């Protein structure tokens, strides 16, 4: 049967809470994922982007979208920002064949530090079967994430493929489950804050054409979120 491993790690711009770089390369490689979703992926101006280096090391294809300038005051404190402006946003990497990457504009949320968010849908080949993985970094504003998750859910359903929503959803499981009624959680466990987690806000939501054969919440890796991973089997 066709199987696919998916994972997510919010990179927190590649730095810990003190602004010191952490070993994101090792943390991402350790997830050993076919499709990897990376919220808060920084593309600094005039410097190589981490996601490009990671894709090269993993033999993966990468697609990313910038949400905000790295001049935004909401960036991590003490971040070493180069003279040339850059962006921070969402990246999706795939080491399995990619049919297409596409972006989905998400509803705007009042008071969000990001003016316009987008999700990324990766249509990939899984054992000869096409599946769709929707990567997302939803709004941090209370309840702002739910309309955004609904928009991504609708876009995935239009493709009529086995699908999963993967990312930093900035919301607990039960409220999301009330919105994504045809999906279920593939991973359960606390993910935030990573040093002493009390909440799960990072998720993998699968439809009934997938089943999770294993799942985990990883250990603290340097970011303020813990990584998550699941192996999904196409029914």
N, C-alpha and C positions, 0 to 999 in steps of 0.2 A: 504494500500500500504506500501511497505517496506521503512523505513526511517533510516537514519544514520546521526549522528552529527559528524563533523570533525573540528579540530582546530589546530592551530600552535602558538607556542610562542618560539622565539629565546631566550634561557636562559642566554646568555652572561656569561656563566660559573657560573651562580648563584649569580653574583655580579653586583652592579650598576657601574656607570662610575667612581666612586671614589674607587672602590674595596671593598665596603662594601656589605655583603650579604643582599639580599632582600628576602621577604617572597614568594618564588617561589611556595611553597606548596599551599598556599591560592590562588595565581594567577592561578595555573593550575587547582585546584579543581573547581574554580569559572567558568571555561570554560565548565564544565559539558559535556565533549565530549566523544563519543564512541571510536573514534580514535584520538589520540593526537600526533602530530609531534613536536619534541623538538630539534631544531638545537642548537649547542654549549652546548651540555650536557657533563658535566665534570665527569669523573670517577677517583677520586684521589686515589693514591696508599696508601694502608693501612687504608683507611677510607671507611665507607659506602657510596655508590653512591646515589645521590639524586633520580635518576630515579627508583632505586629499592625500596626506601622508598615510593615514590609516587605511584608506582604500587601496593605496599602492601596496602596503604591507600585506593586506588580507586578500589581494587579488579580487577586489570588489569594484562594483560600479556605484558611483555616488551622485546624488542629486540633493541640492540644498536650496533653501529660500531664506533671504534675510528679512527680518521683521523690524529691526530697529538699528539705529546708528550706535556705534560704540562710544559716541560722545554723550549718549543718554545718561543722565545722572543716576538712573536706577541700576547701572552696571555695578559689578562687585567693587567694593572699595579697594584701593591700593592696586588695581589692575594696571599693568604696565602697557599703556596704550601708545602705539607708535604715532608719529607725526601725521601720516596719511590716514584718513578716516576709513573705518571698516564697518562691518555689520555683524549682527548676531541673530540667529534664527533657528531653523530646524533642518536637520540632515537625515537622509535615509540612505543606507548602504545595502547593497545586495551582492552576495557572492554566487548567487544562482542566476541563470539567464533572465534578463529583464525584457519584457515585452514593451513596457512603456512606463515612464514617470509622468505624472500630471499633478497640477496644483488645484486645490479647492479653496476658494475664498470663503472665509468664515464670517459669521455675523459679528459686527463690532460690539464691544462692551463698554458702557460708560465708565470712565475712570481708569481704564486699562492703560498701563504704561506703553503698550503697543498699539499703534493707530490701526493697523490692519494685520491680522493673522491669516495664514494659509496652512492647510493640511497638505500632505503629500501622499498620493496614492501610487504605490508600486505594484504593477501587474507583473508577476514573475512566474517562471516555470517550476513546478514542484513535481518531480517524477513524471514529467510529461503532461501534468495537469496544470492549467492556468489558475492562479489564485490572486487575490487582491489584498494587499496590506496597506492600511491607512495609518500613516504616522501623524501624530498631533502633539502640539503643546498648547493646551487650552488656557484661557484667561485665568489669572489668579484672583479676579474679582469674584466674590461670593455669588454663586448661581450664574455667573457669566459663561461658565464652561458648558452648561447643559445645552443651550441652543447651538453651540459650536459642535458638540458631539453629535447632535441630531443632524446637522447639516452634512457632516462627514458620513454618518450612517446612511443617509439618503443617497449620497453620491456613490457609495459602495454598492448599495442594493441595485442601483441602475445598471451595474455591470453584470449582475446575475452570475457572479462567481463566488466560490467559497471565500470568505473574507474575515478579516480581523482588524480591530482598532487597537493601536499600540501607541502608548506615549504617556506623557505627564498630563494627566487629566485635571489636576488641581481640585479634585473632589473625591469624597468617599464613595465606596461601592454602592450602598443602598440607594442614594439619590440618582446615581447614574443608571442603576438597574431599572428604576422607574421610568426612565426615558428610553433606554436601549432594551426594549421589552423582548426582542427576538434574539438577544445575545446573552451570554453568560461569561463570568470571569474565568479565565484560564489560570490566573495566579492569585493567591490570597496570602497576604502577609504585610506587615508594616514596612513602609518605605521612606518615611520622612518624619523628622530630620534624621539623617543617616547615622549620626553618632548615638542617638537614643530615640529610635523611631516610635511614634505613638499612633500614626495614621498611615493608611494606604491611599496614596493619591496617584501612584503610577500603576497603570493597568494594561492588561491584554484582554480585550472583549471579543469573543469569537461567536460566529453564527453556528447553526445546527449542522452545517456541512463539515465542520471541524470537530475533532475531539482532542483534548490535551492529554498526551501520554505521560508527560512529566512537567513539572514547573518548579520555580524557586525564586526566592528573594535573595540576592547576593549580599555579601558583607559590605561594610563601609569601605569605599574605594578612594575617598578624597573629596568627592562632590557632596552637596548637601542632600542628595537623594541616593538611595540604594538602587542598584540595578535589579532588573527583573528579567526572567527568561522562561520560555515554554517551548516544548516540542509539540507541534500540531500535526495531526494525522488527518488526511482527507478521508471522510467516510465513504 
